[in-house]
Amino acid sequence: MATYSPISCRSTRISALSWRRRDSMNSSAGASSVRRLIAAVRAAPSGPRPPRRAILRHCVALLLGHAACSAAMLPIFPLQAGLGAFEPHLGPILLALLYAIATVSSCFAPIVVQKLGTNFTVTISHLVTTIFVGVHLYPKWYILLPSYAMLGACATPSFLARTSHVNVSATSLALVCVDPEDPDETRRECLLRRLNRGIKLAEDIGLAFGCVIASILVRLTDLVPPSSTVNSDVGDICGAEYCSEETYFYNESLYVPTVTWGTSKVLVSIWLGLAVLGLSISCAFLDSRMQEPQASQDRTTARSILKSVKCAFQDPKLQLAAPLTLFIGLEQGFIYADFVEAYVVCALGGVATVTLSFLSLAVLQALAAVTLSMLLRHIKRYFVVGK
């Protein structure tokens, strides 16, 4: 009893409690790491694990194929929707049809990807892109309408297949490049973010490359003068006061080609070559082992997909995201059609200004794709979205 001290007893109890708390935290962290490792192994492709070189070759093929098809397809949208370069009578109606079909087919796109597989889905989408670009060599409305509808039907399955490839590639790289006993479970998330930025960067670089080709070719060939498309009495009314219906009412003979037939044929031929290149890369270098494992119970039906869509609209967070995505779609449609027609073609004139405008857009988007993750470390997300 002479050696008893309340202070020393209290310190002993506190020390014991801190050691127990520390052991509990270490055990929970270890259990969480083990659970994430098991989930990553289950998400990895079944069968023999592909080597690192094969995974990197698969990622490069996916990025190059997407960049080549984007360079062939994306420059056509503003030229047709805002300028009517291929079919002046339809204008943005073709692009509206494309996205309407894509909206309807998005509900059934997971079933298509499950039935065909991710590699076959990507290959078919690149084949459809090649056909879509090729039909612009003979731009008649009865040929363009089915091609735009076909491309819209393939848009969502192609997006889902690319997303699946990105997920599988990130998981495979995380397992190959890191020791399975490594406690750093954020490796896969880091690789996933980098691959997603790579996909977006490849798309922007493809758009920029396609616009560069169009801009150079348009400047080297003869064009229809901008003054021949709009009468001088009404051509000065641009910007917010521009009204295409009033312009067409003033002169009914405004449906003249904005690009000469020879220039259009050469330009579409180059884009067709890029689309064939993207299709060839996808057919030759996509690895069949890089696919998500699917059990029999993972197969979804049309009823389950419609039920998941209904549940998604009942989620409060997704309900708040719906107006944002709707605004993004309206903004893109305005830029492709009305903005290009009223602020670019009317004010600046010609095909060259459209290609240069979207070249600038692609370069800035590519820069944002590279630096956005660094920006989000210092600025909150809703500030970036609000801008």
C-alpha positions as CSV (number, residue, x, y, z in Angstrom):
1,M,0.0,0.0,0.0
2,A,3.0,2.3,0.5
3,T,3.8,2.1,-3.2
4,Y,0.2,2.8,-4.3
5,S,-0.3,6.1,-6.3
6,P,-3.6,7.2,-7.9
7,I,-1.7,9.1,-10.6
8,S,0.5,6.1,-11.6
9,C,-2.6,3.8,-11.6
10,R,-4.5,6.3,-13.8
11,S,-1.6,6.6,-16.2
12,T,-1.4,2.8,-16.4
13,R,-5.1,2.5,-17.3
14,I,-4.8,5.3,-19.9
15,S,-1.8,3.6,-21.5
16,A,-3.6,0.3,-21.6
17,L,-6.7,1.9,-23.2
18,S,-4.5,3.7,-25.8
19,W,-2.8,0.4,-26.7
20,R,-6.2,-1.3,-27.0
21,R,-7.6,1.5,-29.2
22,R,-4.5,1.4,-31.4
23,D,-4.7,-2.4,-31.8
24,S,-8.4,-2.1,-32.7
25,M,-7.7,0.6,-35.3
26,N,-4.9,-1.5,-36.8
27,S,-7.1,-4.6,-36.9
28,S,-10.0,-2.7,-38.5
29,A,-7.7,-1.1,-41.1
30,G,-6.2,-4.5,-41.9
31,A,-9.6,-6.0,-42.3
32,S,-10.7,-3.2,-44.6
33,S,-7.5,-3.6,-46.7
34,V,-8.2,-7.4,-47.0
35,R,-11.8,-6.8,-48.0
36,R,-10.8,-4.3,-50.7
37,L,-8.1,-6.7,-51.9
38,I,-10.7,-9.5,-52.2
39,A,-13.0,-7.2,-54.1
40,A,-10.3,-6.2,-56.5
41,V,-9.3,-9.8,-57.1
42,R,-13.0,-10.7,-57.8
43,A,-13.3,-7.8,-60.2
44,A,-10.3,-8.8,-62.1
45,P,-10.7,-10.8,-65.3
46,S,-11.0,-14.6,-64.8
47,G,-8.5,-17.0,-66.2
48,P,-4.8,-16.4,-66.6
49,R,-3.7,-12.9,-65.6
50,P,-2.4,-10.9,-68.6
51,P,1.1,-9.5,-68.2
52,R,1.7,-5.8,-67.8
53,R,2.9,-5.3,-71.4
54,A,-0.4,-6.8,-72.7
55,I,-2.5,-4.6,-70.4
56,L,-0.6,-1.4,-71.5
57,R,-1.0,-2.5,-75.2
58,H,-4.7,-2.9,-74.6
59,C,-5.0,0.6,-73.0
60,V,-3.0,2.2,-75.8
61,A,-5.2,0.5,-78.5
62,L,-8.3,1.6,-76.7
63,L,-7.1,5.2,-76.5
64,L,-5.8,5.4,-80.1
65,G,-8.9,3.8,-81.6
66,H,-11.2,6.2,-79.7
67,A,-9.0,9.2,-80.8
68,A,-9.0,8.2,-84.4
69,C,-12.8,7.7,-84.5
70,S,-13.4,11.0,-82.6
71,A,-11.2,12.8,-85.2
72,A,-13.3,11.3,-88.0
73,M,-16.8,11.8,-86.4
74,L,-16.9,14.8,-84.1
75,P,-16.0,17.6,-86.6
76,I,-19.0,16.6,-88.7
77,F,-21.4,17.6,-86.0
78,P,-20.9,21.4,-85.9
79,L,-20.4,21.6,-89.7
80,Q,-23.8,19.9,-90.2
81,A,-25.8,21.3,-87.3
82,G,-24.6,24.9,-87.4
83,L,-23.6,25.3,-91.0
84,G,-25.5,22.7,-93.0
85,A,-22.4,21.8,-94.8
86,F,-23.6,18.4,-96.1
87,E,-27.4,18.7,-96.1
88,P,-28.6,22.3,-95.8
89,H,-32.3,21.4,-95.7
90,L,-32.0,19.3,-92.5
91,G,-29.4,21.2,-90.5
92,P,-29.5,20.4,-86.8
93,I,-32.4,17.9,-87.3
94,L,-29.9,15.1,-88.0
95,L,-28.1,15.7,-84.8
96,A,-31.4,15.9,-82.9
97,L,-32.3,12.5,-84.3
98,L,-29.0,11.0,-83.3
99,Y,-29.3,12.0,-79.7
100,A,-33.0,11.1,-79.5
101,I,-32.2,7.6,-80.6
102,A,-29.3,7.5,-78.2
103,T,-31.6,8.5,-75.3
104,V,-34.1,5.7,-76.1
105,S,-31.4,3.1,-76.6
106,S,-29.7,4.0,-73.3
107,C,-32.2,1.9,-71.3
108,F,-31.3,-1.3,-73.1
109,A,-27.6,-0.7,-73.7
110,P,-26.5,-2.9,-70.8
111,I,-28.2,-5.9,-72.3
112,V,-26.5,-5.2,-75.7
113,V,-23.1,-5.1,-74.0
114,Q,-23.8,-8.3,-72.1
115,K,-24.9,-10.1,-75.2
116,L,-22.1,-9.0,-77.5
117,G,-19.2,-8.4,-75.1
118,T,-17.2,-5.3,-74.6
119,N,-14.6,-5.9,-77.4
120,F,-17.2,-6.8,-80.0
121,T,-19.3,-3.8,-78.9
122,V,-16.4,-1.4,-79.4
123,T,-15.6,-2.9,-82.8
124,I,-19.2,-2.6,-84.0
125,S,-19.4,1.0,-82.8
126,H,-16.2,1.8,-84.8
127,L,-17.6,0.0,-87.8
128,V,-20.8,2.1,-87.5
129,T,-18.7,5.2,-87.2
130,T,-16.8,4.2,-90.4
131,I,-20.2,3.8,-92.2
132,F,-21.5,7.0,-90.8
133,V,-18.5,9.0,-92.1
134,G,-18.5,7.2,-95.5
135,V,-22.1,8.0,-96.3
136,H,-21.2,11.8,-96.3
137,L,-19.5,11.2,-99.6
138,Y,-23.1,11.0,-101.0
139,P,-25.0,13.3,-98.7
140,K,-28.6,12.6,-99.5
141,W,-31.3,12.9,-96.8
142,Y,-32.6,9.3,-97.3
143,I,-29.0,8.1,-96.7
144,L,-28.0,10.4,-93.9
145,L,-31.1,9.9,-91.8
146,P,-30.5,6.1,-91.3
147,S,-26.8,6.6,-90.7
148,Y,-27.5,9.2,-87.9
149,A,-30.1,6.9,-86.3
150,M,-27.7,4.0,-86.5
151,L,-24.9,6.0,-84.9
152,G,-27.3,7.1,-82.1
153,A,-28.2,3.5,-81.4
154,C,-24.5,2.6,-80.9
155,A,-23.5,5.6,-78.8
156,T,-24.6,4.4,-75.4
157,P,-23.4,0.7,-75.8
158,S,-20.0,2.1,-77.0
159,F,-19.7,4.4,-74.0
160,L,-20.6,1.5,-71.6
161,A,-18.1,-0.8,-73.3
162,R,-15.3,1.8,-73.0
163,T,-16.1,2.3,-69.3
164,S,-15.9,-1.4,-68.7
165,H,-12.5,-1.6,-70.4
166,V,-11.3,1.3,-68.3
167,N,-12.5,-0.4,-65.1
168,V,-10.9,-3.8,-66.0
169,S,-7.6,-2.1,-67.1
170,A,-7.3,-0.2,-63.8
171,T,-8.0,-3.4,-61.8
172,S,-5.5,-5.4,-63.8
173,L,-2.8,-2.8,-63.6
174,A,-3.3,-2.5,-59.8
175,L,-2.9,-6.2,-59.4
176,V,0.1,-6.5,-61.7
177,C,2.1,-3.4,-60.7
178,V,1.6,-3.7,-56.9
179,D,2.3,-6.5,-54.5
180,P,-1.0,-8.1,-53.3
181,E,0.1,-7.5,-49.7
182,D,0.6,-3.8,-50.3
183,P,-1.7,-1.9,-47.9
184,D,-2.2,1.0,-50.3
185,E,-5.7,0.3,-51.5
186,T,-6.0,3.6,-53.3
187,R,-3.8,2.4,-56.2
188,R,-6.8,1.2,-58.3
189,E,-8.7,4.5,-57.8
190,C,-5.7,6.5,-58.9
191,L,-5.2,4.4,-62.0
192,L,-8.9,4.6,-62.7
193,R,-8.9,8.4,-62.6
194,R,-5.9,8.5,-64.9
195,L,-7.4,6.2,-67.5
196,N,-10.7,8.2,-67.4
197,R,-8.7,11.4,-68.0
198,G,-6.8,9.6,-70.8
199,I,-10.1,8.6,-72.6
200,K,-11.3,12.2,-72.4
201,L,-8.0,13.5,-73.5
202,A,-7.9,11.1,-76.5
203,E,-11.4,12.3,-77.5
204,D,-10.4,16.0,-77.3
205,I,-7.1,15.4,-79.2
206,G,-9.1,13.5,-81.9
207,L,-11.5,16.5,-82.3
208,A,-8.6,18.9,-82.5
209,F,-6.8,16.8,-85.1
210,G,-10.0,16.5,-87.2
211,C,-10.5,20.2,-87.0
212,V,-6.9,20.9,-88.0
213,I,-7.3,18.8,-91.1
214,A,-10.5,20.5,-92.0
215,S,-9.1,24.0,-91.4
216,I,-6.0,23.4,-93.5
217,L,-7.9,21.7,-96.4
218,V,-10.6,24.5,-96.4
219,R,-7.9,27.2,-96.7
220,L,-6.1,25.4,-99.5
221,T,-9.2,24.8,-101.7
222,D,-11.8,27.0,-103.2
223,L,-14.8,27.9,-101.1
224,V,-18.2,29.3,-101.7
225,P,-18.0,33.0,-100.7
226,P,-19.7,33.7,-97.4
227,S,-21.6,36.6,-99.1
228,S,-23.4,34.2,-101.4
229,T,-25.1,32.4,-98.5
230,V,-26.8,35.3,-96.9
231,N,-28.1,38.5,-98.5
232,S,-26.2,41.6,-97.5
233,D,-29.4,43.4,-96.2
234,V,-29.9,40.8,-93.5
235,G,-26.4,39.4,-93.1
236,D,-25.4,42.0,-90.6
237,I,-28.0,40.9,-88.0
238,C,-26.0,38.4,-86.0
239,G,-25.6,37.4,-82.4
240,A,-28.6,37.6,-80.1
241,E,-30.8,39.4,-82.7
242,Y,-30.1,36.7,-85.4
243,C,-33.2,34.9,-86.6
244,S,-32.8,32.1,-89.2
245,E,-36.5,31.9,-90.0
246,E,-36.6,35.6,-90.9
247,T,-33.6,35.2,-93.0
248,Y,-35.0,32.3,-94.9
249,F,-38.3,34.2,-95.4
250,Y,-36.4,37.1,-96.9
251,N,-34.8,34.9,-99.5
252,E,-36.0,31.4,-100.4
253,S,-32.9,30.5,-102.4
254,L,-30.5,30.4,-99.5
255,Y,-30.1,26.6,-99.6
256,V,-26.8,26.7,-101.4
257,P,-23.8,24.5,-100.5
258,T,-21.4,26.1,-98.0
259,V,-18.6,23.8,-99.0
260,T,-17.7,22.9,-102.6
261,W,-18.3,19.4,-103.7
262,G,-14.6,18.7,-104.3
263,T,-13.5,20.0,-100.9
264,S,-16.3,18.1,-99.1
265,K,-15.3,14.9,-100.9
266,V,-11.6,15.1,-100.1
267,L,-12.3,16.1,-96.5
268,V,-14.7,13.2,-95.9
269,S,-12.3,10.8,-97.5
270,I,-9.6,11.8,-95.0
271,W,-12.0,11.4,-92.1
272,L,-13.0,8.0,-93.5
273,G,-9.4,7.0,-93.5
274,L,-9.1,7.9,-89.8
275,A,-12.3,5.9,-89.0
276,V,-10.9,2.9,-90.8
277,L,-7.6,3.3,-88.8
278,G,-9.6,3.3,-85.6
279,L,-11.5,0.2,-86.6
280,S,-8.3,-1.6,-87.6
281,I,-6.7,-0.7,-84.2
282,S,-9.7,-2.0,-82.3
283,C,-9.8,-5.3,-84.3
284,A,-6.1,-6.0,-84.1
285,F,-5.0,-4.9,-80.7
286,L,-7.9,-5.2,-78.2
287,D,-7.1,-8.1,-75.9
288,S,-9.9,-10.6,-75.5
289,R,-8.8,-11.4,-71.9
290,M,-9.6,-7.8,-70.7
291,Q,-13.3,-8.2,-70.0
292,E,-15.2,-8.1,-66.8
293,P,-16.1,-11.4,-65.3
294,Q,-19.9,-12.1,-65.4
295,A,-21.6,-14.8,-63.4
296,S,-24.9,-16.3,-64.4
297,Q,-26.7,-14.3,-61.6
298,D,-25.2,-11.1,-63.0
299,R,-27.2,-11.3,-66.2
300,T,-29.8,-8.5,-66.4
301,T,-33.1,-8.4,-68.2
302,A,-35.1,-5.6,-69.6
303,R,-37.4,-5.6,-66.6
304,S,-34.5,-5.3,-64.1
305,I,-33.0,-2.5,-66.1
306,L,-36.2,-0.6,-66.2
307,K,-36.6,-1.2,-62.4
308,S,-33.1,0.2,-61.8
309,V,-33.9,3.3,-63.9
310,K,-37.1,3.8,-61.8
311,C,-35.1,3.4,-58.6
312,A,-32.5,5.8,-59.9
313,F,-35.1,8.5,-60.3
314,Q,-36.2,7.9,-56.8
315,D,-32.8,8.6,-55.4
316,P,-32.6,12.2,-54.0
317,K,-29.0,12.7,-55.1
318,L,-29.7,11.5,-58.7
319,Q,-32.8,13.7,-58.8
320,L,-30.6,16.7,-58.1
321,A,-28.2,15.5,-60.9
322,A,-30.9,15.2,-63.5
323,P,-31.3,19.0,-64.0
324,L,-27.6,19.4,-64.2
325,T,-27.3,16.8,-67.0
326,L,-30.3,18.2,-68.8
327,F,-28.6,21.7,-68.7
328,I,-25.3,20.2,-70.1
329,G,-27.3,18.6,-72.9
330,L,-29.1,21.8,-73.8
331,E,-25.8,23.7,-73.6
332,Q,-24.1,21.3,-76.0
333,G,-27.0,21.4,-78.4
334,F,-27.0,25.2,-78.3
335,I,-23.3,25.4,-79.0
336,Y,-23.4,22.9,-81.9
337,A,-26.4,24.5,-83.6
338,D,-27.6,28.0,-82.7
339,F,-24.4,29.4,-81.4
340,V,-22.4,28.2,-84.4
341,E,-25.0,29.6,-86.8
342,A,-25.6,33.0,-85.1
343,Y,-22.3,33.9,-83.5
344,V,-19.7,32.0,-85.7
345,V,-21.0,31.6,-89.2
346,C,-23.1,34.8,-89.3
347,A,-20.6,37.1,-87.6
348,L,-17.3,35.6,-88.8
349,G,-18.4,33.6,-91.9
350,G,-17.4,30.4,-93.6
351,V,-16.3,26.9,-92.7
352,A,-12.8,27.9,-91.7
353,T,-14.1,29.9,-88.7
354,V,-16.2,26.9,-87.5
355,T,-13.2,24.5,-87.6
356,L,-11.0,27.0,-85.9
357,S,-13.6,27.6,-83.2
358,F,-13.9,23.9,-82.4
359,L,-10.1,23.5,-82.6
360,S,-9.8,26.1,-79.8
361,L,-12.6,24.3,-77.9
362,A,-10.8,20.9,-78.2
363,V,-7.5,22.3,-77.1
364,L,-9.0,24.0,-74.0
365,Q,-10.9,20.9,-73.1
366,A,-7.8,18.8,-73.4
367,L,-5.9,21.2,-71.2
368,A,-8.8,21.0,-68.7
369,A,-8.8,17.2,-68.8
370,V,-5.1,17.2,-67.8
371,T,-5.2,19.9,-65.1
372,L,-8.7,19.5,-63.6
373,S,-7.7,17.0,-61.0
374,M,-5.0,19.4,-59.7
375,L,-7.6,22.2,-59.7
376,L,-10.1,20.3,-57.7
377,R,-7.5,20.0,-54.9
378,H,-7.8,23.7,-54.2
379,I,-11.3,24.6,-55.5
380,K,-14.5,22.9,-54.6
381,R,-16.4,20.9,-57.2
382,Y,-19.5,23.1,-57.3
383,F,-17.5,26.1,-58.1
384,V,-15.9,24.3,-61.1
385,V,-19.3,23.1,-62.3
386,G,-20.9,26.5,-61.8
387,K,-18.3,28.1,-64.1
